[in-house]
Amino acid sequence: MGVLPDWDLEPMAERYTLRLLHEAPDENAFIAEHGAAIRGIVTKGEIGASAALMDRLPQLGIVACYGVGVDAIDRAYCAKRGIPVTNTPDVLTEDVADLAFGLLLAAARRIPAADAWVRDGSWVREGSMPLTTRVWGKRMGIVGLGRIGSAVAKRAKGFGMAISYSGRSPKPDVPYTFYPSPAALAPEVDILVCCAMGGPTTQGLIDRAAIEALRPGAIFVNVSRGSVVDEPALVEALRSRRIAAAGLDVFWNEPAIDAEFASFPHVVLAPHAASGTVETRRAMGALMQENLAAHFAGRPLPTEIRP
């Protein structure tokens, strides 16, 4: 359903008959022609698979997601039809956590602005650029202490940070301070990092109350899903500089995001690319292919998401 690297498409083309929906000029005509023979869907987290689409695929037997997030896949529909859904967890955890810290450092230390300061001659004309804020030793709050949130916390420890988190319930095996909601967590931290899973259960989790509870001068980072944040409230907080800096990899309406984000010099933007390294994408593709191969061979699926 979306573009995949040749290193995935080529071995898949040797094993299966591929129908590339993303290349079809007319999706309805494409499904009308090929839908009856489709036995599997390969999709991406941001593309998903709707009930309306799957309802036109009578032989559909698996939905394999190239990515971790499956909030755009109608899992209730899949469960009703007995169609397994797989994803590619773990293999992208460390790269997403790396980018979370990269965005944090870039936003706090204004690395894009520093680069421009040198390139455009400001260093020669005006001397040193304005001072920035440190990252080391700050208080970090993590919304969602799952695989990725825990990897971000591991990095934060290396920066001498005091770590706290919010989630559905406390984790007994971690030494960090727990808060029952993002709104309770926000006033206690200097940096708020969103790592929560996407989907209907977390839509608007970081709401206006949480954003307004942040201390003036706070830094916000999101490597989760745009849907997890009240985006109008976030834009207002960035406009007023209640949030002093932000690093954002995800947005509500991707890729046609709110144009105002591009006008904020204190915000570092990324195109939903936290897992975008060659190493991770190869591992994601390999795991996705393992799930497909297991399904068609009648073996247990390596990473099936249980209803």
ABEGO torsion letter per residue (X at the ends): XBBBBAAAAAAAAAABBBBBAAABABAAAAAAAAAAABABBBBBAAAEBBAAAAAABAABABBBBBEABAAABBAAAAAAAGBBBBBBBGAAAAAAAAAAAAAAAAAAAGAAAAAAAAAAGAAAAAEBBBBBBBABGBBBBBBGBBAAAAAAAAAAAAAGBBBBBBBABBBAABABBBBABAAAAAAABABBBBABBBEAAABGABBAAAAAABBBGBBBBBABBAAABBAAAAAAAAAAGABABBBBABBABOABBBAAAAABAABBBBBGAAABBAAAAAAAAAAAAAAAAAAAAGBBBABBBBX
